[in-house]
Amino acid sequence: MPAYTDDLVGAFLTPPAMLPQLVPSRICLQCDVCCRFPDPDSALRPYFTENEILRALATGAEEAAFPDRGGSQVILVPDSHGEGYLCPMFDAGTSTCRIYEHRPLDCQLYPLALMWDEPHDQILLGWDTKCPFMREEVPGEIQRHADRVMTLFDQPGTHDQVVANPRLIGQFQEDVIVLARLPRLTDALAGRWGSAPLHRFTVDDIPRMTAALDRRGWHGDQPLAAYSPAYHYMWNGLLSYWWMELQGAFCLFAQSPDGWFMPLPPIGAGPIDAPLCEAMGLLRRWNGDSPVSRVENVSIRSVPEFERLGYRVTPKEPDYLYRAADLAALSGDRYKSQRALCNRCEREQSIEMRAYEVRDRQDCRALLGDWSRQKRAEGLESFGAMLLEDATPAHEVIWSQASALRVAGRVVRIDGRLCAYTFGYWLTSTTFCVLLEVTDRTLPGLGQYLFREICRMAVAQGAEYINTMDDAGLPGLRASKQAYHPAMLIPNFVASLVRES
């Protein structure tokens, strides 16, 4: 009996209103568009509400498909016969949906689509021209079908469902033909989530966030690894990330199963008082009295500002910062063991190291699976096991979006087999951050060799420092980072409002 059986009691007491299928089945079964996606983080992947997840689980869907049981987009799975990704409910062999009779509203709507207009002022109902049926045959029934859908949105159940789940509303798409504006739904969304436009955080928003970080400036400080779009975006499949402009500052929000929080303070050139006040007001509206309302990754320079504004500031795990030249050379007695392992690896293996290319993705995927099994076999504490479970969708995003995220990757092949990969990004013009590192743990010294080589690459491109992020509170990882003798630990803090008694 599944562990979630008790949650399913009553899930079918009120069956969802099913929309009529407008596109003929003969067209759908021959289509190569729906349920297939080029990237794992596609904004168009299906969204399931809490009740729709319960119905999907009862119909045989895997729990791993849903990162947040309270409502989430599905985690896509690699297409075993191609380069793209599939909805986990899609049977590629028969081109059918495994839960078709209980598919979510998001899927029922298609080829109609809910989206914001370009200024993000109004919610629109449109017809997606990516549907082959639209390209080949435009029935006069379309507007009547849209009218039926709009009537459904006026019903309290569906109306409330959409308002409670803003990810059902997509971003503006030029290839969607607008059929109607939905002012009542627009007003209800603003009443629930605030009047400032709340945007999904997509890969197209990377330049906007990067520009905001650049405007903020560092004034000689060493920033935390979290002050980079790639650091957050890689988790976009597991968490729901959003952003909005508040008082001239870029404000990033994350929606976790526990509630909403800010993974960074407001990013702007001026004082944070006004944007922070408005952002925390939104968090309180969305979370109620939950203590989850907080700001993560507060730098030590910002601590006095938060304390002045009445926040409780507590430390979390710091980032590890090293002198790049030390890690590239591994000279002296303190690096004797790492140097010996690098030498052994070079002596015993015929190593080919080169830049990552998207065509390496499948081999990286196989290595990550082997590495995960090796880690589990060595024994992991519960938190480490949870992080390992979450790793796959995050790595998939990096493999697919490395270029857009400005992430540099290196792969190592030994006798033609991919045995290691690493990715990192430039945090500042002189600090390179190592983001991911995966190696075949049966090959002695390969991890040390890979780390030294990525540091050498960074030094050759002007790096003075290497940031390896925090240790996540894991004793083994902490010991490994400390063995490389950090030049400093960059303090990191969490800020939360002092709750009234």
C-alpha positions in Angstrom: 0.0 0.0 0.0 1.5 3.4 -0.9 2.6 5.6 1.9 0.4 8.4 0.7 -2.8 6.4 0.8 -4.3 8.4 3.7 -3.8 11.6 1.8 -5.9 10.3 -1.0 -9.0 9.8 1.0 -11.6 12.1 -0.5 -9.5 13.0 -3.5 -12.3 11.8 -5.8 -15.3 13.1 -3.9 -15.5 16.1 -6.2 -14.3 15.1 -9.6 -12.7 17.9 -11.6 -14.8 19.4 -14.4 -13.4 18.0 -17.6 -13.1 20.3 -20.6 -14.2 18.9 -24.0 -11.3 17.8 -26.2 -11.3 20.1 -29.2 -8.4 18.6 -31.2 -9.3 15.2 -32.7 -7.5 12.2 -31.3 -6.2 11.3 -34.7 -4.2 14.6 -34.7 -3.0 14.2 -31.2 -1.7 10.7 -31.7 0.4 11.8 -34.7 1.7 15.0 -33.0 5.3 15.4 -32.0 4.8 18.6 -30.1 2.8 18.0 -26.9 4.4 16.4 -23.8 7.9 16.8 -25.3 10.4 19.5 -24.3 13.8 20.6 -25.4 15.1 21.4 -21.9 14.5 20.1 -18.4 13.5 23.5 -17.1 11.0 24.3 -19.8 8.4 26.9 -18.5 5.8 25.0 -20.5 6.0 21.7 -18.6 2.7 20.7 -17.0 1.6 22.2 -13.7 -0.4 20.1 -11.2 -2.3 21.6 -8.2 -2.4 19.8 -4.9 -5.6 17.8 -5.7 -4.4 17.0 -9.2 -1.2 15.6 -7.7 -3.2 13.4 -5.4 -5.3 12.1 -8.3 -2.2 11.5 -10.4 -0.5 9.5 -7.6 -3.6 7.4 -7.2 -3.6 6.7 -10.9 0.0 5.4 -10.8 2.2 8.5 -11.2 5.6 8.5 -9.5 6.0 10.6 -6.4 9.4 11.8 -7.7 7.6 13.7 -10.5 6.3 16.3 -8.0 8.9 18.3 -6.1 6.1 20.0 -4.0 3.0 18.0 -3.1 1.2 21.3 -2.5 1.4 22.1 -6.3 4.2 22.1 -8.8 5.3 21.7 -12.3 6.5 18.1 -13.0 10.1 17.1 -13.1 10.7 16.1 -16.7 12.6 12.8 -17.6 15.2 12.4 -20.3 13.9 11.0 -23.6 15.6 7.6 -23.9 15.3 7.8 -27.7 16.3 11.4 -28.2 18.0 14.5 -26.9 15.0 16.2 -25.3 12.8 15.5 -22.2 9.3 14.1 -21.7 6.5 14.6 -19.3 6.8 11.6 -16.9 3.2 10.8 -17.5 3.7 10.5 -21.3 4.1 7.1 -23.0 6.4 7.8 -26.0 5.8 4.3 -27.5 2.0 4.9 -27.9 2.0 8.7 -27.8 -0.6 8.6 -25.0 -0.9 10.0 -21.5 -0.9 7.4 -18.7 -3.3 9.5 -16.6 -5.4 11.0 -19.5 -8.7 10.8 -17.7 -7.2 12.6 -14.7 -4.9 15.0 -16.4 -4.6 18.4 -14.8 -6.4 21.6 -15.9 -3.1 22.9 -17.4 -3.2 20.0 -19.9 -7.0 20.0 -20.4 -6.8 23.6 -21.6 -4.3 23.0 -24.4 -4.2 24.1 -27.2 -5.7 27.1 -25.4 -3.3 28.8 -23.1 -3.5 31.2 -20.1 -0.8 33.8 -20.3 0.1 37.4 -19.3 0.1 40.1 -21.9 3.5 41.5 -22.8 3.4 44.4 -20.2 2.3 41.8 -17.6 -0.9 43.8 -16.9 -3.7 41.5 -18.0 -4.3 37.7 -18.1 -5.2 36.5 -21.6 -6.7 33.4 -23.1 -5.2 32.4 -26.4 -4.7 29.7 -28.9 -1.2 28.2 -29.2 -0.1 28.1 -32.9 2.5 25.5 -32.0 -0.3 23.0 -32.1 -0.3 21.3 -35.6 -4.1 21.3 -35.7 -3.9 25.1 -35.6 -1.5 25.2 -38.5 -3.4 22.8 -40.6 -7.1 23.4 -39.9 -8.6 26.3 -38.0 -12.2 25.3 -37.0 -14.9 27.9 -36.5 -15.5 26.1 -33.2 -12.4 27.8 -31.6 -14.2 30.9 -30.2 -17.2 28.9 -29.0 -14.7 26.5 -27.2 -12.9 29.5 -25.7 -16.3 30.9 -24.5 -17.0 27.6 -22.7 -13.6 27.8 -21.1 -14.2 31.3 -19.9 -17.5 30.2 -18.4 -15.6 27.6 -16.5 -13.2 30.2 -15.1 -16.2 32.1 -13.7 -17.1 29.1 -11.6 -15.8 29.5 -8.0 -13.9 26.2 -7.9 -11.9 26.7 -11.1 -11.5 30.5 -10.5 -10.1 29.8 -7.0 -7.9 27.1 -8.3 -6.2 29.4 -10.8 -5.9 32.2 -8.3 -4.2 29.9 -5.8 -1.8 28.5 -8.4 -0.3 31.4 -10.3 2.1 29.1 -12.2 -1.0 28.1 -14.3 -0.5 31.4 -16.0 2.3 31.5 -18.4 4.5 34.3 -19.8 3.6 36.2 -22.9 4.2 34.2 -26.1 4.1 35.9 -29.5 3.0 32.7 -31.3 -0.2 32.5 -29.2 -3.2 34.1 -30.8 -5.2 36.2 -28.2 -8.9 35.2 -28.0 -10.0 37.2 -24.9 -8.9 39.2 -21.9 -9.8 38.0 -18.4 -10.1 41.1 -16.2 -11.9 39.3 -13.3 -9.1 36.8 -13.0 -6.5 39.5 -13.3 -8.0 41.5 -10.5 -8.3 38.3 -8.3 -4.6 37.5 -8.9 -3.6 41.0 -7.9 -5.7 40.8 -4.7 -4.1 37.5 -3.7 -0.4 38.0 -4.7 0.0 41.8 -4.8 -0.3 44.5 -7.3 3.4 44.5 -8.5 3.8 42.0 -11.4 5.1 38.6 -10.1 7.2 36.9 -12.8 8.3 33.4 -13.1 12.1 33.2 -13.0 13.1 31.8 -16.4 16.4 31.5 -18.3 15.4 34.7 -20.2 15.6 36.6 -16.9 19.3 35.7 -16.3 20.5 39.0 -18.0 18.1 41.1 -15.9 19.4 39.5 -12.6 23.0 39.7 -13.7 22.6 43.5 -14.5 21.0 44.1 -11.1 23.9 42.3 -9.4 26.4 44.3 -11.4 24.7 47.6 -10.5 24.9 46.6 -6.8 28.7 46.5 -6.9 30.9 44.7 -4.4 33.1 47.6 -3.1 36.1 45.3 -2.6 34.1 42.6 -0.7 34.2 38.9 -1.6 30.6 38.1 -2.4 28.9 34.8 -1.4 28.5 32.2 -4.2 24.8 32.8 -3.9 25.2 36.2 -5.6 24.9 34.6 -9.1 21.9 33.6 -11.2 23.3 30.1 -11.9 23.5 29.3 -8.1 19.7 29.7 -7.9 18.5 28.8 -11.4 19.8 25.3 -11.3 17.2 24.5 -8.6 14.4 25.9 -10.7 13.0 22.4 -11.2 12.7 21.6 -7.5 11.7 25.0 -6.2 9.4 27.6 -7.8 11.4 30.8 -8.3 9.8 34.2 -9.0 11.0 37.8 -9.2 9.5 41.2 -9.1 10.7 44.8 -9.1 10.0 46.6 -5.8 11.1 50.2 -5.2 13.7 49.9 -7.9 15.2 46.7 -6.6 15.3 43.2 -8.1 13.6 40.9 -5.6 14.0 37.1 -6.0 11.4 34.8 -4.2 11.4 31.0 -3.9 8.4 28.9 -3.1 9.2 25.7 -1.2 6.9 23.0 0.2 7.2 24.9 3.5 6.3 28.3 2.2 7.8 31.4 0.5 11.2 33.0 1.3 13.7 35.3 -0.3 16.9 33.5 -1.3 18.7 36.9 -1.5 18.2 40.3 -0.1 16.7 42.9 -2.5 19.3 43.7 -5.2 19.6 47.4 -5.9 22.0 50.3 -5.8 20.2 52.2 -3.0 19.1 51.4 0.6 17.2 48.2 1.1 14.7 49.6 3.6 11.8 50.3 1.2 12.0 47.2 -1.0 12.7 44.9 1.9 9.7 46.3 3.8 7.4 45.7 0.8 8.9 42.2 0.1 8.5 41.0 3.7 4.9 42.3 3.6 4.2 40.1 0.7 5.9 37.1 2.4 3.6 37.6 5.4 0.6 37.8 3.1 1.6 34.6 1.4 2.8 32.6 4.4 0.6 34.0 7.2 2.4 33.6 10.6 4.7 30.9 9.4 8.4 31.4 10.5 9.5 30.4 7.0 9.3 34.1 5.9 13.0 35.0 5.9 15.9 36.3 3.8 18.7 33.9 3.0 22.4 34.7 2.0 22.8 37.9 3.9 26.4 39.2 3.6 28.2 40.4 6.7 28.2 43.9 5.3 24.4 43.9 5.3 24.0 42.5 8.8 23.9 46.0 10.5 21.3 47.2 8.1 19.0 44.2 8.9 19.5 44.6 12.6 18.7 48.3 12.4 15.4 47.4 10.7 14.5 45.0 13.5 15.5 41.6 12.0 17.0 38.7 13.9 20.2 37.7 12.1 21.6 34.2 12.6 24.7 32.6 11.0 24.6 29.7 8.6 27.4 27.7 6.9 30.1 30.1 5.4 31.6 29.9 1.9 35.1 28.6 1.5 37.5 30.9 -0.3 41.0 29.9 -1.5 43.9 31.6 -3.2 43.7 30.4 -6.7 47.5 30.1 -7.2 47.8 27.8 -4.2 45.2 25.4 -5.6 46.7 25.5 -9.1 50.2 24.7 -7.8 49.5 22.4 -4.7 53.1 23.3 -3.5 54.5 22.6 -0.1 53.9 20.1 2.7 50.4 21.2 3.4 49.2 20.0 -0.1 51.5 16.9 0.0 48.6 14.3 0.0 46.6 16.1 -2.7 49.7 16.4 -4.9 50.5 12.7 -4.5 47.0 11.7 -5.5 47.2 14.0 -8.6 50.5 12.4 -9.6 49.1 8.9 -9.1 46.1 9.7 -11.3 48.3 11.0 -14.1 50.6 8.0 -13.8 47.9 5.4 -13.8 45.4 6.9 -16.3 45.5 8.2 -19.8 43.5 11.4 -19.3 41.8 13.5 -21.9 40.3 16.8 -20.5 38.3 19.2 -22.6 35.5 21.8 -22.5 32.0 20.4 -21.9 29.6 20.2 -24.9 25.9 19.5 -24.9 26.6 16.2 -26.7 28.3 15.1 -23.5 25.0 15.3 -21.6 24.1 11.6 -21.9 27.5 10.4 -20.7 27.3 12.9 -17.8 23.9 11.5 -16.9 25.3 7.9 -16.8 28.3 9.1 -14.6 26.0 10.9 -12.2 24.0 7.7 -11.7 27.2 5.7 -11.0 28.5 8.4 -8.7 25.2 8.5 -6.7 25.3 4.7 -6.3 28.9 4.9 -5.1 28.0 7.6 -2.6 25.1 5.6 -1.2 27.3 2.5 -0.9 29.7 4.5 1.2 26.9 5.4 3.6 25.2 8.8 3.9 23.5 10.6 6.7 19.8 11.5 6.0 20.5 15.1 4.9 23.3 14.0 2.6 21.0 11.4 1.0 18.3 14.0 0.5 20.8 16.3 -1.2 21.8 13.4 -3.4 18.2 12.8 -4.4 17.7 16.4 -5.4 20.9 16.5 -7.5 19.7 14.9 -10.7 17.2 17.6 -11.9 19.7 20.4 -10.9 22.5 18.8 -12.9 20.1 18.3 -15.8 19.5 22.1 -15.9 23.2 22.8 -15.8 24.0 20.3 -18.7 21.2 21.9 -20.8 21.6 25.6 -19.9 25.3 26.0 -19.3 25.8 28.5 -22.0 22.7 30.7 -21.1 23.8 30.6 -17.4 27.4 31.6 -18.3 28.6 28.4 -16.6 31.9 26.8 -17.8 32.3 23.0 -17.8 35.1 20.5 -18.2 34.8 16.8 -18.8 37.4 14.1 -18.3 37.5 11.0 -20.5 39.7 8.0 -19.8 40.0 5.4 -22.6 37.1 7.1 -24.2 34.8 6.8 -21.2 33.5 10.0 -19.4 34.8 9.6 -15.9 34.5 13.1 -14.4 32.9 16.5 -15.0 32.9 19.9 -13.3 31.2 23.2 -13.8 31.8 26.7 -12.4 31.1 30.4 -13.0 32.8 33.7 -12.6 31.5 35.4 -9.4 33.6 38.5 -10.0 36.3 39.3 -12.5 38.9 37.7 -10.1 36.9 35.0 -8.3 35.8 31.8 -9.9 33.2 29.6 -8.1 33.2 25.8 -8.5 29.5 24.8 -8.7 29.5 21.1 -9.5 32.1 18.3 -9.4 31.4 14.6 -10.1 33.9 11.9 -10.5 34.2 8.1 -10.8 35.1 7.4 -7.1 36.8 4.1 -8.0 39.6 5.9 -9.7 42.1 7.1 -7.0 43.1 10.8 -7.3 40.7 11.7 -10.0 38.7 14.1 -7.8 41.9 15.9 -6.7 43.2 16.0 -10.3 39.9 17.5 -11.6 39.8 20.1 -8.9 43.4 21.2 -9.6 42.8 21.4 -13.3 39.7 23.6 -13.1 41.7 25.9 -10.7 44.5 26.0 -13.2 42.1 26.9 -16.0 40.7 29.7 -13.8 44.1 31.0 -13.0 45.0 31.1 -16.7 41.9 33.3 -17.2 42.8 35.7 -14.4 41.4 34.2 -11.2 43.0 35.3 -7.9 40.5 33.4 -5.7 38.4 30.2 -5.9 35.1 30.0 -4.1 33.8 26.4 -3.4 30.5 27.4 -1.8 29.5 26.1 1.7 29.7 22.6 3.2 26.0 22.2 3.7 26.7 21.2 7.3 28.0 17.8 6.1 31.1 16.7 8.2 32.7 14.8 5.3 32.4 17.7 3.0 33.6 20.1 5.6 36.8 18.0 6.2 37.4 17.9 2.5 37.2 21.6 2.1 39.3 22.3 5.1 42.0 20.0 3.8 42.7 22.5 1.0 43.4 25.3 3.6 41.0 28.1 2.8 42.3 31.7 2.9 39.1 32.7 4.6 35.6 31.7 5.4 33.0 34.2 4.0 30.3 34.7 6.6 26.7 34.0 5.6 23.6 34.9 7.5 19.8 34.4 7.5 17.5 37.3 8.5 14.0 36.9 9.8 11.6 39.3 11.5 11.4 39.0 15.3 8.0 37.6 16.0 5.8 39.3 18.5 4.9 37.3 21.6 
